[in-house]
Amino acid sequence: MTRTLKLKLCRFGRKRKPFYRIGVLQTFRHPGKKFATEYVGWYNPLTKEINVNKEALQKYLDNNIAMPDTVRALLKKHSYIS
């Protein structure tokens, strides 16, 4: 089984108060649960705030990490990737 890393949004917070952490997840391990190996940032959809550790994100982007379209659009909208 291969170790594939993906950059995903992990939901935290409470009911009707969503809060997301941008995490690096191994896809073969715990497919239904959101256990991240590292969190590179967070996103608050209520206030549209985002905070990303640019050095950690760049480290994973250099290794061609996979990411869903939602994460790609969010990072592109806030100019973290081109």
Secondary structure, DSSP 4 states (H G I P E B T S, - for coil): ----EEEEEEEEEETTEEEEEEEEEESSS-TTS--EEEEEEEEETTTTEEEE-HHHHHHHHHTT-B--HHHHHHHHHTTS--
